[in-house]
Amino acid sequence: MTAHTTDVAIVGGSTAGLRAAEAVVRHAPELSVTVISDEPHLPYELPPLSKTALDDRLDVDALVYPFAGSLRDRGVDFRLNTRAQSLDTKSNTVLLPDGTLSYRALVIATGCEAIVPPLFAGRFHVHALRRFEDATALRAAVADPGASVAIVGAGFIGGEFASTLVKAKRTVSLIDLAAKPLGRFGDQVADAYAALHRDAGVGLFLGSGVVDVVERNGRRSVVLDDGTRVPADVIVVGVGVRPSVDWLRSSGLTFDNGILADATLRAADNVFVAGDVVRWPNARFGTTMRIEHWTSAAEQGRAAGANAVRLISGSKGENFANVPYFWSDQHGVRIQFAGCLTGDEEIVESRTADGRLFLYHRGESVAGVLAFERRAEFVKLRALLRRELSLRTASEFIPSVRSNSGA
Ligand SMILES: Cc1cc2nc3c(=O)[nH]c(=O)nc-3n(C[C@H](O)[C@H](O)[C@H](O)COP(=O)(O)OP(=O)(O)OC[C@H]3O[C@@H](n4cnc5c(N)ncnc54)[C@H](O)[C@@H]3O)c2cc1C
């Protein structure tokens, strides 16, 4: 067992962890930084894992963020294949398999892991898609053009992989318990999303749960709750993720669907949290939230890294607030959302030949915008959402608006 020390320890070497390291190096190059990652690779991009065409080789070196190599050259110590075992916030120490790492400031960026329901857990040919190795295993499984693929969960990752498979002329089905996929964005969006998949040739089974997996004559099917059998030589489970916090059970941190942090992303003395794993009060929307999207992970990583430096230099941490944002590419259509919905918004829709745009508002106040294409307008509205945005101002940017209520 060895005892190491570092100025800033970062646990989790993906988007948020990398941006935290980058922020520390930028603000205080004299500080030592150690990144603990249980993966064998330097930080790499996850979004291409569901979007890259099946014909294109998935190359982890091409996915590694170029800046990761520069940081390593500048002295950031990336400890790969190393899983943090536990955290002692009293002694400022992370327990590693081969010893301890003591820090002056810690950034936790352990993200999320895929949920695999018990029906599917441990079954051969059942895949989740969260890490590079998941993606290579999945692509090997669907290499046979005759293999049917059933994707359980019609969210963004399931939808993107369905789109990638259809492009490669595979037989693919999307199954979801919800009758309205992406229903939290309202019925119009759910219907547009379903139509996008249906028109592209995806078999849609909505409002249906999988109750069994059966095999006959070497072919596999999933059985739905209404008895329907859906061809499923390969099964992809995309039913959501959960925060990776098991290693923190004895840490004394507060968990509430993620690690609870304050407005500066601080969860305990000398401990900051960033990315998919943090729940924090976002002052822009006056509510506490956890976000599972790339841009927030990067932004929070930078903010947590900067606050780690401020802590060490004895200055006050800065609050972090943002406008949650995501994009998703499916069947050649870019879907984007910015904002924060509570579910009781009214919706104003604009439909043009270029795509569809949905404004969510409570009274005069715009809470979010979702677009199928319509990229230029979306960019403007997303920028305007950084501040309180009135429906009247937002509408000036959108031709042919149509009002519907109930998000
Ligand atoms: C296939 C796919 C496609 C996506 N596409 C989009 C998209 O189009 N748009 C979008 O906005 N978002 C997208 N996302 C979401 C986005 O990639 C995530 O929000 C982002 O990666 C979160 O970054 P993170 O650093 O917080 O966590 P993660 O990326 O989950 O990284 C956490 C890291 O910590 C490691 N770790 C966990 N526990 C430990 C431990 N105890 N010790 C050491 N290391 C540990 C994990 O192995 C992992 O490397 C996609 C995600 C996936 C999986």
The ligand as an ORCA input file, in Angstrom:
! r2SCAN-3c Opt
* xyz 0 1
  C     -23.762      6.559    -26.251
  C     -23.969      7.942    -25.654
  C     -24.319      8.998    -26.483
  C     -24.539     10.271    -25.945
  N     -24.911     11.287    -26.776
  C     -25.169     12.509    -26.259
  C     -25.599     13.577    -27.107
  O     -25.773     13.411    -28.326
  N     -25.846     14.778    -26.533
  C     -25.703     15.011    -25.206
  O     -25.952     16.118    -24.736
  N     -25.273     14.022    -24.373
  C     -25.013     12.789    -24.871
  N     -24.601     11.769    -24.032
  C     -24.464     12.034    -22.606
  C     -23.063     12.558    -22.255
  O     -22.078     11.828    -22.921
  C     -22.896     12.485    -20.737
  O     -23.789     13.428    -20.191
  C     -21.482     12.821    -20.295
  O     -20.585     11.862    -20.780
  C     -21.384     12.849    -18.767
  O     -20.054     13.020    -18.428
  P     -19.509     12.716    -16.956
  O     -18.051     12.990    -17.019
  O     -20.336     13.416    -15.968
  O     -19.800     11.175    -16.701
  P     -19.418      9.852    -17.476
  O     -19.220     10.126    -18.932
  O     -20.424      8.857    -17.076
  O     -17.998      9.449    -16.886
  C     -17.776      9.019    -15.583
  C     -16.434      8.322    -15.546
  O     -16.132      7.959    -14.205
  C     -15.684      6.608    -14.197
  N     -15.916      6.085    -12.842
  C     -17.099      5.774    -12.240
  N     -16.895      5.349    -10.984
  C     -15.555      5.391    -10.765
  C     -14.724      5.094     -9.646
  N     -15.224      4.667     -8.471
  N     -13.367      5.244     -9.784
  C     -12.834      5.691    -10.949
  N     -13.583      5.995    -12.041
  C     -14.921      5.857    -11.952
  C     -16.507      5.959    -15.284
  O     -15.981      4.722    -15.717
  C     -16.406      7.026    -16.361
  O     -15.209      6.934    -17.059
  C     -24.382     10.483    -24.559
  C     -24.013      9.417    -23.717
  C     -23.811      8.153    -24.255
  C     -23.436      7.007    -23.366
*
